């Protein structure tokens, strides 16, 4: 099975074909573990749907769906161009793509936002997007952790979100990690809509 098949629904949220194709290329480059591991090994920071096998995938899909729903609200979405919306949705699909690094470390790597942003830049020859879109994409990924910028030793490692794009992506990721917001997933790891 192609990795992009796991994001079939979410990829349709991206309107511009070129951006969708770039997103598909990056999804295919993600390590296999991304589709298998839980979003949190302890369960401390994520709701039940993001635990267990495939939990990180479900967390990611939840963040993308939250972003999609918010961007469809004109009071929120009208603040962004169509390309900006597509880039932010792509950023949400990829934000935790290297959560355990390239070689699947046992634990979450605190600098995983930087690793993922750098991974996109390292693969820029495979993408057709403009440099400005790639810069926007990597900036929303690098700052998706919001105010949690210090590693386990108390050292400042990550940047805080500053732009409306960075804040939006962080907000969607944050909401997808709240235990009080449960989304219904079916047996195929898709959000079921009643």
C-alpha positions in Angstrom: 0.0 0.0 0.0 1.2 3.5 -0.8 1.6 5.8 2.2 -0.5 8.5 0.5 -3.4 6.1 0.6 -3.6 6.7 4.3 -4.2 10.4 3.6 -6.6 10.0 0.7 -9.4 12.1 2.3 -7.1 14.7 3.7 -5.1 15.2 0.5 -8.4 16.2 -1.2 -8.6 19.2 1.1 -5.7 20.7 -0.7 -7.1 22.6 -3.7 -4.0 23.3 -5.8 -2.8 20.2 -7.6 0.8 21.2 -7.5 0.8 21.6 -3.7 -1.2 18.3 -3.3 1.4 16.5 -5.5 4.3 18.0 -3.4 2.5 16.9 -0.2 2.1 13.4 -1.6 5.9 13.2 -2.5 6.8 14.2 1.1 4.3 11.7 2.6 5.9 8.9 0.6 9.3 9.9 2.0 8.1 9.6 5.6 9.6 6.7 7.6 7.3 3.6 7.9 7.1 4.0 11.7 5.1 7.2 11.3 2.1 5.1 10.3 2.5 2.6 13.2 3.5 4.3 16.4 1.2 6.1 19.0 1.3 9.9 19.1 2.4 9.6 22.7 4.2 6.7 24.4 2.9 7.6 27.8 -0.6 8.8 26.8 0.0 11.9 29.0 -0.5 14.5 26.3 -2.9 13.0 23.8 -6.5 11.7 23.7 -7.4 8.0 23.5 -7.8 7.9 19.7 -4.1 8.9 19.3 -2.8 6.1 21.4 -1.8 2.6 20.4 -0.9 1.4 16.9 -1.5 4.1 14.3 -2.1 6.8 17.0 0.3 9.3 15.4 -1.4 8.9 12.1 -4.8 9.5 13.8 -3.5 12.5 15.7 -2.2 14.0 12.4 -5.5 13.4 10.6 -7.3 15.0 13.5 -5.1 18.1 13.3 -5.6 18.3 9.5 -9.4 17.9 9.9 -9.6 20.6 12.6 -7.6 22.9 10.3 -9.8 22.1 7.4 -13.0 22.8 9.4 -11.6 26.1 10.7 -10.5 27.3 7.3 -14.0 26.6 5.9 -15.4 29.2 8.4 -15.2 32.5 6.5 -14.5 34.4 9.6 -11.2 32.5 9.9 -10.5 31.2 6.4 -11.0 34.5 4.6 -7.8 35.8 6.3 -5.8 33.4 4.1 -5.3 32.9 0.4 -6.1 29.5 -1.2 -2.4 28.7 -1.5 -1.8 29.7 2.2 -4.6 27.4 3.3 -3.1 24.5 1.2 0.4 25.1 2.6 -0.9 25.1 6.2 -2.9 21.9 5.6 0.3 20.3 4.1 2.2 21.5 7.2 -0.3 19.8 9.4 0.0 16.6 7.5 3.8 16.7 7.8 4.3 18.4 11.2 5.1 15.2 13.2 6.6 13.3 10.2 9.9 12.8 11.9 8.6 12.7 15.5 11.1 9.9 16.3 13.8 11.0 13.8 14.7 9.4 10.5 15.8 6.1 12.1 13.0 5.7 14.7 14.4 6.5 18.0 12.7 4.9 21.0 11.3 8.2 22.2 10.0 11.5 20.7 12.9 13.7 19.7 12.2 17.2 21.0 13.7 18.8 18.0 11.5 16.9 15.6 9.9 20.1 14.2 13.4 21.2 13.0 14.2 17.8 11.7 11.1 17.7 9.6 11.6 21.3 8.3 15.2 20.4 7.4 14.0 17.2 5.7 11.7 19.2 3.4 14.5 21.5 2.5 16.9 18.6 1.9 14.3 17.2 -0.6 13.4 20.5 -2.3 14.6 19.2 -5.7 11.7 16.7 -5.6 9.2 19.5 -5.1 7.7 22.0 -7.5 6.6 24.6 -5.0 8.0 28.0 -4.9 10.7 28.9 -2.5 8.3 31.3 -0.7 5.7 28.5 -0.2 8.5 26.1 1.0 9.6 28.8 3.5 6.1 29.2 4.7 5.7 25.4 5.0 8.9 24.9 7.0 8.2 27.8 9.2 4.8 26.5 10.3 6.3 23.0 11.0 9.3 24.4 12.9 7.0 26.4 15.3 4.1 23.9 15.7 5.0 23.2 19.3 3.8 26.7 20.3 5.1 27.8 23.7 6.8 24.5 24.4 10.3 25.5 23.1 12.6 24.2 25.8 14.0 20.7 25.8 14.2 18.3 28.8 17.4 20.1 30.0 15.6 23.5 29.9 17.5 24.7 26.9 15.7 26.8 24.3 15.6 24.7 21.2 12.5 25.6 19.2 11.1 28.9 18.0 7.7 30.2 19.2 5.0 30.9 16.6 5.0 34.5 15.6 2.9 34.8 12.4 -0.8 34.1 11.9 0.2 31.0 9.9 2.4 29.6 12.6 -0.2 30.3 15.2 -2.9 28.6 13.2 -0.9 25.4 12.7 0.0 25.3 16.4 -3.6 25.8 17.3 -4.8 22.9 15.2 -2.0 20.6 16.6 -2.8 21.7 20.1 -6.6 21.1 19.7 -5.9 17.6 18.2 -3.9 16.8 21.4 -6.7 17.8 23.9 -8.2 14.9 25.7 -11.6 16.7 25.9 -12.0 16.8 22.1 -12.6 13.3 20.9 -13.0 12.6 17.2 -14.7 9.4 16.0 -12.4 7.2 13.9 -13.5 4.1 11.9 -11.5 0.9 11.4 -9.6 2.4 8.5 -8.2 5.3 10.6 -10.6 7.8 9.0 -12.6 10.3 10.9 -16.2 9.1 10.6 -18.8 11.6 9.7 -22.3 10.8 10.8 
